[in-house]
Amino acid sequence: DAGVIQSPRHEVTEMGQEVTLRCKPISGHNSLFWYRQTMMRGLELLIYFNNNVPIDDSGMPEDRFSAKMPNASFSTLKIQPSEPRDSAVYFCASTVDSSMNTEAFFGQGTRLTVV
Amino acid sequence: AQKVTQAQTEISVVEKEDVTLDCVYETRDTTYYLFWYKQPPSGELVFLIRRNSFDEQNEISGRYSWNFQKSTSSFNFTITASQVVDSAVYFCALSGRTTDSWGKFQFGAGTQVVVTP
């Protein structure tokens, strides 16, 4: 299995620009999570989907952040407009089914730098 | 609300020493799941173990062992005879079964383990 695939691995953008992070979950996994990791706040859950439906987006910091999952094999996290404080590593993870509390498998992350 | 506390920020050991990482959790759920993940310097998060709240048996996997004690809400992790390759940040996580906690992984702050030759 290829694992969770995230792109790009690194992104450097200027403040105010739109940024789109992409994720392909493991085939057959029904739940997908977006996490953000910073030194100050650690690993924070932003949003998670079950069967392509957003279940909980209470962790999304503000309206500048949006996430979609148009099908079972693809999800995006968009930041528009980006700000320097959005600089972090963004992880996507998938699990067989969140209702079963199975372990989540993480992608390699996207390191975002907003200058 | 769920909470995971990893009080140790960093642990430094010399190769071949044992190292124990503490994890204390809080939850109102009667059924919940605990996890350990490893984040090596390369940055990815690697799943190590999953344990449900009804299974208090300790587990050993090679040089890794886990001690789950429900009475003290702890799920500690020991690396025996540490090696340089064990240098990483280790995260404890909790996932519950109530509406508020369902499917969410609450991570601790992580413990940095540094193993020197």
Interface residues (C-beta under 8 A of the other chain):
Chain A: S31 F33 G42 L43 L45 Y48 N50 I55 D56 V89 F91 A93 T95 S98 S99 N101 T102 E103 A104 F105 F106 G107 Q108 G109 R111
Chain B: Y32 Y33 F35 Y37 S42 G43 E44 L45 V46 F47 R50 N52 F91 S95 G96 R97 W102 G103 K104 F105 Q106 F107 G108 A109 G110
